[in-house]
Amino acid sequence: MSLTQEPEPATRPTRRPRSLRARTHVWARTLHTYTSMISLLAVLFFALTGITLNHPDWAFGSAETRREVIGTLPAGWIRNGQVNWLTVAETLRAQYHLQGRVGDTRVEGGEADLSFKAPGYSADAFIDTATGKYTLNIDAQGAVAVLNDLHRGRDAGSAWAWVIDLSGVFLAFVALTGLAILLYLKKTRVKALLSLVAASIVVLLLMRAAMG
């Protein structure tokens, strides 16, 4: 009785290690994909608000409300000839539901000034230091003005400033990784680079024309 010998399992061919060029291409493509997804909303927001900034005459969402109120501050708003700005600010904020952060404060010639600032919003108080009487001008602009101020980072605070900075970093990274991917595409590389150079020249010429 003869014993049959089982066939040996086929050995898998050993993979050749990827070259540095191939690994770089894979990493660039992966980073480009995920950073593009992260920055997608930032691209959409700054693209749309860039258009509205360029067309301030557009009326969509630009309803603006202005009102003027007068009153007298309660006792304790000024002590020893010095304005207690915290008391003044909290009194006005609570009474009129003011928004934003306290901006400029000034005392000059018997009048004290106080401002509240937020994107698309301002409230300016003018106080008679002798009597405590004040006039408060409240200006609330529409949704487009709010978005435009957020685009510029105007009166939006440090947290939003970080959003703008990080958005810029992500967009720059997306552009650089996209360029890195382009360099590995042999069929379209030359045409794409020529398009990039041509577009850059056009933009530079337009910038020079805009500067007069």
NUMARDO-89728 format. One line per 2 residues: number of its first residue (from 1); their letters; for each residue x, z, y of C-alpha. Coordinates in Angstrom, 1 decimal. Each point is the difference from the previous one (the first is absolute). Example, Ala and Ser with C-alpha at 12.3 -4.5 7.8 and 13.67 -1.06 7.14 Angstrom:
<nodes>
1) AS) 12.3/7.8/-4.5 ~ 1.4/-0.7/3.4
</nodes>
This chain:
<nodes>
1) MS) 0.0/0.0/0.0 ~ 1.5/-1.1/3.3
3) LT) -0.5/1.8/3.2 ~ -0.8/-2.1/3.0
5) QE) 1.8/0.8/3.2 ~ -2.1/0.4/3.1
7) PE) 1.0/-2.3/2.9 ~ 1.8/1.7/2.8
9) PA) -2.0/0.3/3.2 ~ 0.8/-2.6/2.6
11) TR) 2.2/1.3/2.7 ~ -1.1/-0.5/3.6
13) PT) 2.3/-2.0/2.1 ~ 1.8/2.2/2.5
15) RR) -1.0/-0.5/3.5 ~ 2.6/-1.1/2.4
17) PR) 0.3/2.4/2.9 ~ -1.5/-1.3/3.2
19) SL) 2.3/-1.2/2.7 ~ 0.3/1.7/3.3
21) RA) -1.8/-3.0/1.6 ~ -3.0/0.3/-2.4
23) RT) -0.2/3.8/0.5 ~ 0.1/-0.4/3.7
25) HV) -2.8/-2.5/-0.1 ~ -2.2/2.2/-2.2
27) WA) 0.6/3.0/2.3 ~ -0.7/-2.0/3.2
29) RT) -3.2/-1.4/-1.5 ~ -1.2/3.5/-1.1
31) LH) 0.8/1.7/3.2 ~ -1.6/-2.9/2.0
33) TY) -3.2/0.3/-2.0 ~ -0.5/3.7/0.3
35) TS) 1.0/0.3/3.7 ~ -2.3/-2.9/0.8
37) MI) -2.9/1.9/-1.6 ~ 0.9/3.2/1.9
39) SL) 0.3/-1.8/3.4 ~ -3.0/-2.2/-0.5
41) LA) -2.3/2.1/2.2 ~ 2.7/0.4/2.6
43) VL) 0.4/-3.8/0.2 ~ -3.8/-0.5/0.3
45) FF) -0.4/2.7/2.7 ~ 2.9/-1.1/2.2
47) AL) -0.9/-3.7/-0.5 ~ -3.6/0.5/1.2
49) TG) 0.9/2.3/2.8 ~ 2.7/-2.3/1.1
51) IT) -2.7/-2.7/0.5 ~ -2.2/2.4/2.0
53) LN) 2.9/1.1/2.1 ~ 0.7/-3.6/0.9
55) HP) -3.7/-0.5/1.0 ~ -0.9/3.1/2.1
57) DW) -3.0/-1.9/1.5 ~ -1.8/-0.1/-3.3
59) AF) -3.2/2.1/0.3 ~ -0.4/0.8/-3.7
61) GS) 0.0/3.8/-0.4 ~ 1.2/0.6/3.5
63) AE) -2.9/2.0/1.3 ~ 1.4/2.5/2.6
65) TR) -1.6/3.2/1.2 ~ 1.0/1.8/3.2
67) RE) -1.4/3.2/1.4 ~ 0.9/2.5/2.7
69) VI) -0.9/3.6/-0.2 ~ 0.6/2.9/2.5
71) GT) 0.2/3.7/-0.5 ~ 1.9/3.2/0.7
73) LP) 2.5/1.7/-2.3 ~ -0.7/3.6/-1.1
75) AG) 2.2/2.8/1.2 ~ 3.4/0.4/-1.6
77) WI) 1.0/-3.7/0.3 ~ 2.6/0.9/2.6
79) RN) 2.1/3.1/0.2 ~ 2.6/1.0/2.6
81) GQ) -0.3/-3.4/1.5 ~ 0.9/-1.7/-3.4
83) VN) -2.4/-2.2/-1.9 ~ -0.7/1.1/-3.5
85) WL) -0.1/-3.5/-1.5 ~ -1.0/1.2/-3.5
87) TV) -3.1/1.7/1.4 ~ -0.9/-3.0/2.1
89) AE) 0.5/-2.5/-2.9 ~ -2.0/2.1/-2.5
91) TL) -2.8/0.6/2.4 ~ -0.4/-3.6/0.9
93) RA) 0.4/-1.2/-3.6 ~ -2.7/2.5/-1.3
95) QY) -2.5/-0.8/2.7 ~ 0.2/-3.8/-0.1
97) HL) 1.3/-0.6/-3.5 ~ 3.1/-1.7/1.3
99) QG) 2.3/-1.9/-2.4 ~ 3.7/-0.6/-0.2
101) RV) 3.0/2.1/1.0 ~ 0.8/1.5/3.4
103) GD) 2.3/-2.4/1.8 ~ 1.3/0.3/3.6
105) TR) -0.6/3.1/2.1 ~ 0.8/0.2/3.7
107) VE) -0.6/2.4/2.9 ~ 0.5/-1.4/3.5
109) GG) -1.5/0.7/3.4 ~ -2.8/2.3/-1.1
111) EA) -1.1/-2.3/-2.9 ~ 0.7/0.4/-3.7
113) DL) -0.2/-3.0/-2.4 ~ -0.4/0.0/-3.8
115) SF) -0.4/-3.0/-2.4 ~ -1.2/-0.4/-3.5
117) KA) 1.2/-3.1/-1.9 ~ -1.0/-1.6/-3.2
119) PG) -0.1/-3.7/-1.2 ~ -2.6/-1.7/2.1
121) YS) -0.9/3.2/1.7 ~ 1.0/2.0/3.1
123) AD) -1.4/3.0/1.9 ~ 1.5/0.9/3.4
125) AF) -0.8/3.3/1.7 ~ 0.6/0.6/3.7
127) ID) -0.2/3.7/1.0 ~ -0.1/1.7/3.4
129) TA) 2.4/2.9/-0.4 ~ -1.7/2.0/2.8
131) TG) -3.5/-0.1/-1.5 ~ 0.4/-1.0/-3.7
133) KY) -2.4/-2.9/0.5 ~ 0.8/-3.1/-1.9
135) TL) -0.9/-3.6/-0.5 ~ 0.4/-1.4/-3.5
137) NI) 0.1/-3.8/-0.7 ~ -0.5/-0.9/-3.6
139) DA) 0.7/-3.6/-1.2 ~ -0.8/-0.9/-3.6
141) QG) 0.7/-3.6/-0.9 ~ -1.3/-2.0/-2.9
143) AV) 1.2/-0.4/-3.6 ~ 2.3/-3.0/0.8
145) AV) 1.8/2.0/2.7 ~ 0.5/2.8/-2.4
147) LN) 1.5/-2.3/-2.6 ~ 2.2/-1.7/2.6
149) DL) 1.4/3.4/1.1 ~ 0.7/0.9/-3.6
151) HR) 1.8/-3.3/-0.4 ~ 2.2/0.9/3.0
153) GR) 0.3/3.7/-1.0 ~ -1.3/1.0/3.4
155) DA) -1.2/3.7/0.2 ~ -0.2/0.1/-3.8
157) GS) 2.3/2.8/-0.8 ~ 3.1/0.4/-2.1
159) AW) -1.8/-0.4/-3.4 ~ -1.2/-3.4/1.0
161) AW) 3.5/-0.9/1.3 ~ 1.3/0.7/-3.5
163) VI) -2.7/-2.4/-1.4 ~ 1.2/-2.7/2.3
165) DL) 3.7/0.6/-0.8 ~ -0.6/0.0/-3.8
167) SG) -2.2/-3.1/0.3 ~ 2.9/-1.8/1.8
169) VF) 2.5/1.1/-2.7 ~ -2.3/-1.2/-2.8
171) LA) -0.7/-3.3/1.6 ~ 3.8/-0.6/0.6
173) FV) 0.6/0.9/-3.6 ~ -2.7/-2.4/-1.2
175) AL) 1.6/-2.8/2.1 ~ 3.5/0.7/-1.3
177) TG) -1.1/0.2/-3.7 ~ -2.0/-3.2/0.5
179) LA) 3.1/-1.7/1.3 ~ 2.0/1.3/-2.9
181) IL) -2.5/-1.5/-2.4 ~ 0.1/-3.3/1.8
183) LY) 3.7/-0.3/-0.5 ~ -0.5/-0.1/-3.8
185) LK) -2.6/-2.8/0.1 ~ 2.1/-3.1/-0.5
187) KT) -2.8/-2.6/0.3 ~ -1.4/1.3/3.4
189) RV) 3.0/1.9/1.4 ~ 1.4/-2.7/2.3
191) KA) -3.4/-1.1/1.4 ~ -1.1/3.6/0.5
193) LL) 3.3/0.9/1.8 ~ -0.4/-3.1/2.2
195) SL) -3.5/1.1/0.9 ~ 1.3/3.5/0.8
197) VA) 2.6/-1.4/2.3 ~ -2.5/-2.4/1.7
199) AS) -2.5/2.8/0.5 ~ 2.7/2.3/1.5
201) IV) 1.0/-2.7/2.5 ~ -3.6/-0.6/1.0
203) VL) -0.5/3.8/0.6 ~ 3.2/0.3/2.0
205) LL) -1.0/-2.9/2.2 ~ -3.5/1.5/0.5
207) MR) 1.6/3.3/0.9 ~ 2.3/-1.7/2.5
209) AA) -3.0/-1.8/1.6 ~ -2.0/3.2/0.2
211) MG) 2.9/1.7/1.9 ~ -0.1/-2.8/2.5
</nodes>
